[in-house]
């Protein structure tokens, strides 16, 4: 369960209220309520080498082998920086979604159990927000190298 449930999007797609970035061809969707820091975490991940796929709205479409994340064309290459404005970014192409980070639910555990969420028939890894200064760094490492358990 996500703090912001997905909506039905166009052409059978699922629509997430999410900022999504891509690292090494793998998408990370950052969900949560308004003003929870979705774009801020996306900026931090971009500073660590990620590429922006979508800000605010992410479309998900199931294939036989993966769940593909994409951006509505009217939002491509744009990200909101609260207090600064809408900024340009080089947009990433559609990519398989491998991780959802929900900023609307705090993670109380020091070493949380593995969590999954099923979206359009695909099981996707799920992290809840952790109040640690290196959260973005840990997400990048997680996506590049996986979990030990």
Secondary structure, 3 states (H helix, E strand, C coil): CCCCCCEECHHHCEEEEEEEEEECCEEEEEECCCCCCHHHHHHHHHHCCCEEEECCEEEEEECCCCEEEECCHHHCCEEEECCCEEEECCCCCCEEEEEEEEEEEECCCCCCCCEEEEECCEEEEEEEECCCCCHHHHHHHHHHHCCCC
